[in-house]
Amino acid sequence: MDQVLIMQNIIVVFLVFLAVFLLIYAIGKKPVKRREQKIYACGEDIPPEHLNVPQDSFYRVFVRTLRIGWLKRMHTGNLSDYLAWIVLGLVFLIIILSILW
């Protein structure tokens, strides 16, 4: 009898969490009104066309130095893929640091 009661409680808690998740998800999907703001940097108004930074400028030095141009072709531009690359890089760094330690 106790196992049935425990299982019912687990199901009820799961359904409550699911309802809360769906409510938060539905609230988050509402469009937000955004107003356009001027770009402000060190006291100067800068037009957006002057802030165009190349996408690969961050890791260009590593690509040239380590000769790993094939990594550039593997980037898709998808945010979740980018997060996976960051996690893989951190795992790689942890492995290297644990070997060198």
FIDREN-884214 format. One record per residue (C-alpha): x, y, z; residue in one letter; residue number from 1. Coordinates in Angstrom, 1 decimal, decimal comma. Example, Ala and Ser with C-alpha at 12.3 -4.5 7.8 and 13.67 -1.06 7.14 Angstrom:
REM residues 2
REC        u        v        w   resn   resi
REC     12,3     -4,5      7,8      A      1
REC     13,7     -1,1      7,1      S      2
END
This chain:
REM residues 101
REC        u        v        w   resn   resi
REC      0,0      0,0      0,0      M      1
REC      2,9      2,4      0,8      D      2
REC      4,4      1,8     -2,6      Q      3
REC      1,2      2,8     -4,4      V      4
REC      1,0      6,0     -2,3      L      5
REC      4,6      6,9     -3,0      I      6
REC      4,1      6,3     -6,7      M      7
REC      1,0      8,5     -6,7      Q      8
REC      3,0     11,3     -4,9      N      9
REC      5,8     11,0     -7,5      I     10
REC      3,3     11,4    -10,3      I     11
REC      1,6     14,3     -8,7      V     12
REC      4,9     16,1     -8,1      V     13
REC      6,0     15,4    -11,7      F     14
REC      2,7     16,8    -13,0      L     15
REC      3,0     19,9    -10,8      V     16
REC      6,6     20,5    -12,1      F     17
REC      5,5     20,0    -15,7      L     18
REC      2,6     22,5    -15,3      A     19
REC      5,0     25,1    -13,7      V     20
REC      7,5     24,5    -16,5      F     21
REC      4,8     24,9    -19,2      L     22
REC      3,6     28,1    -17,6      L     23
REC      7,0     29,6    -17,4      I     24
REC      7,7     28,5    -21,0      Y     25
REC      4,4     30,1    -22,2      A     26
REC      5,2     33,3    -20,4      I     27
REC      8,7     33,4    -22,0      G     28
REC      7,4     33,0    -25,5      K     29
REC      5,4     36,3    -25,4      K     30
REC      7,0     38,9    -27,7      P     31
REC      8,8     41,7    -26,0      V     32
REC      8,6     45,2    -27,2      K     33
REC     12,0     46,5    -27,8      R     34
REC     13,0     50,0    -28,6      R     35
REC     16,0     50,8    -30,6      E     36
REC     18,9     52,4    -28,7      Q     37
REC     21,8     54,3    -29,8      K     38
REC     25,2     52,8    -29,4      I     39
REC     27,2     54,7    -26,8      Y     40
REC     31,0     54,2    -26,3      A     41
REC     33,2     56,4    -24,1      C     42
REC     31,1     59,5    -24,7      G     43
REC     30,6     59,1    -28,4      E     44
REC     27,6     58,0    -30,4      D     45
REC     28,8     55,4    -32,9      I     46
REC     26,8     54,3    -35,9      P     47
REC     26,1     50,6    -36,1      P     48
REC     28,0     50,2    -39,4      E     49
REC     31,3     51,1    -37,7      H     50
REC     30,9     48,3    -35,2      L     51
REC     31,0     45,5    -37,7      N     52
REC     33,5     43,0    -36,2      V     53
REC     34,5     39,9    -38,3      P     54
REC     33,2     36,7    -36,8      Q     55
REC     36,5     34,9    -36,8      D     56
REC     38,5     37,8    -35,3      S     57
REC     38,4     36,3    -31,8      F     58
REC     40,2     33,0    -32,7      Y     59
REC     42,0     34,1    -35,9      R     60
REC     45,4     34,2    -34,0      V     61
REC     44,9     30,6    -32,8      F     62
REC     44,0     29,4    -36,3      V     63
REC     47,0     31,0    -37,8      R     64
REC     49,4     30,0    -35,1      T     65
REC     48,3     26,4    -34,6      L     66
REC     47,4     25,8    -38,3      R     67
REC     43,9     24,6    -37,5      I     68
REC     41,9     26,2    -40,3      G     69
REC     39,7     23,1    -40,5      W     70
REC     38,1     24,2    -37,3      L     71
REC     36,6     27,2    -39,0      K     72
REC     34,8     25,0    -41,5      R     73
REC     33,2     23,0    -38,6      M     74
REC     31,5     26,0    -37,1      H     75
REC     27,9     26,2    -38,1      T     76
REC     26,8     29,5    -36,5      G     77
REC     24,2     27,7    -34,4      N     78
REC     24,3     28,8    -30,7      L     79
REC     23,9     25,3    -29,3      S     80
REC     26,7     24,1    -31,5      D     81
REC     28,9     27,0    -30,2      Y     82
REC     28,1     25,9    -26,6      L     83
REC     29,1     22,4    -27,4      A     84
REC     32,4     23,7    -28,8      W     85
REC     33,0     25,6    -25,6      I     86
REC     32,3     22,5    -23,5      V     87
REC     34,6     20,4    -25,6      L     88
REC     37,3     23,0    -25,4      G     89
REC     37,0     23,1    -21,6      L     90
REC     37,2     19,3    -21,4      V     91
REC     40,3     19,4    -23,6      F     92
REC     41,9     22,0    -21,4      L     93
REC     41,1     20,1    -18,2      I     94
REC     42,6     16,9    -19,7      I     95
REC     45,8     18,8    -20,8      I     96
REC     46,1     20,5    -17,4      L     97
REC     45,6     17,3    -15,5      S     98
REC     48,3     15,6    -17,6      I     99
REC     50,7     18,5    -17,1      L    100
REC     49,9     18,9    -13,4      W    101
END
